[in-house]
């Protein structure tokens, strides 16, 4: 009986493989030029993304440069245990999550609101001017942005402290304050990235059929009703997708900005996992330990991505990314 079942399933598997091969060859013969166009991107990903993954094993070794990766001794999870037992572990985790969640909660809705408002603007010239103005900060480099923040919030010559003193308030040392650092980091990032983020949502709103708006106008719907029952429902799949992608990188907060705004006085709030990895790995030469920390950070990102994707499938009819 068992043998007969195996014999029956074997032709089915062969037929399925043959069908897949035929479908693949059909697509290849039809679109081989497009596959060739994708080849440089695939090579780039293979060489610069998957190739370096060979070095992940350093996290599980007592790495010695002169011995190389293969010659270094395996220590398994000792580097991870060392990090978990470190007094810096909870501080780094708290600071990273604080900045990430603060940026997500405060910054994620802004591009959506801007896109909805600009979509309702009747004057196209006004809309283009506003789009240009709010997009411009995106092209400011991180180094220049940090220089602007340091200059504007300087204790002695900063324009913010000058305004505070003109209104009768005392000067405040923003760059040396642990309480001020998260606000400076997050709100400057919102100002810089919100305009660029609206592009995706404006594109999604632009793909909505005009028949829906015309039917709503015939029924006497106001702009608020059209916003509520046409714009937002059509925008929801894009919002879910962007939220999943944003959550998947919640632990990978930008290194450059945090490092450039970091001072010895705000270190308790500005020291995050990425800056700690830089200091431990490149400045102190503890490559195995820093690799373990970076791997832990990436694993948390993957877990969060899977959880949010699963929740979006259960709670929303729009589903998840995969």
Beta strands, then each sheet from edge to edge (+ up, - down):
strand 1: 61-62
strand 2: 73-74
sheet 1: 1+ 2-
end
